[in-house]
Amino acid sequence: MPIEVDIDVMLAKRKMAVGELADQVGITPANLAVLKNGRARAIRFTTLEALCDALDCQPGDLLRWQRTGGQPKTSEGLRQTAE
């Protein structure tokens, strides 16, 4: 999946346990594990907000987009696609 989840990184930086984060966010440790292991298909903005609040971070600290395969798109390639 091109969206990478970096919750483990923030947990380590904050020296926080998964169970503690799950309690602060209001989700089960199992659902947090699904999210942090990249198996989730979606996340609610309210959950993302709670994660950012508990970890004192920005959404971009938890989620990042990773291009998969192929060459990076250039502005020329984008123009051709749009035409």
TIMARKOL-691896 format. One record per residue (C-alpha): residue in three letters; x, y, z. Coordinates in steps of 0.001 Angstrom, whole numbers, padded with zeros to 6 digits, always signed. Layout:
BEGIN
ALAXYZ ...
//
This chain:
BEGIN
MET+000000+000000+000000 PRO+001426+003414-000865 ILE+000445+004933+002512 GLU+002996+004063+005198 VAL+002029+004292+008881 ASP+004711+005473+011312 ILE+002893+005135+014624 ASP+005686+002889+015945 VAL+008206+005667+015323 MET+006172+008176+017309 LEU+005521+005657+020085 ALA+009270+005135+020426 LYS+009984+008880+020374 ARG+007390+009458+023093 LYS+008419+006332+025042 MET+004788+005272+025138 ALA+003329+001760+025169 VAL+000715+000645+022636 GLY-001804-000028+025400 GLU-001366+003440+026853 LEU-001883+005040+023435 ALA-004963+002898+022772 ASP-006450+004017+026112 GLN-005753+007699+025412 VAL-007201+007485+021898 GLY-010226+005407+022905 ILE-009679+002423+020601 THR-008856-001179+021356 PRO-005215-002313+021284 ALA-006222-004756+018513 ASN-007583-001946+016321 LEU-004489+000143+017020 ALA-002338-002829+015965 VAL-004262-003097+012676 LEU-003620+000591+012049 LYS+000045+000644+013049 ASN+000855-002482+011049 GLY-000533-000912+007888 ARG-003456-003310+007516 ALA-006174-000679+007977 ARG-008106+000349+004879 ALA-009273+003665+006356 ILE-008946+005929+009378 ARG-011491+008364+010744 PHE-010375+011947+011112 THR-011506+011847+014751 THR-009159+008894+015365 LEU-006311+010641+013555 GLU-006962+013765+015618 ALA-006924+011740+018850 LEU-003661+010039+017821 CYS-002056+013403+017064 ASP-003284+014808+020371 ALA-002020+011837+022395 LEU+001350+011774+020617 ASP+001666+015580+020320 CYS+002380+015401+016597 GLN+001040+016279+013156 PRO-000782+013838+010813 GLY+002294+013855+008557 ASP+004328+012437+011446 LEU+002070+009359+011425 LEU+001243+008896+007742 ARG+003339+009264+004615 TRP+002764+008499+000976 GLN+005258+006214-000763 ARG+005239+006040-004558 THR+005071+002444-005793 GLY+006893+001315-008926 GLY+007572+003226-012092 GLN+009320+006507-012625 PRO+008462+009623-010648 LYS+005875+011748-012418 THR+007127+014986-013890 SER+005116+018072-014633 GLU+005242+017011-018322 GLY+003783+013602-017456 LEU+001024+015224-015448 ARG+000171+017561-018327 GLN-000096+014644-020735 THR-002377+012754-018384 ALA-004685+015720-017959 GLU-005127+016300-021715 
//
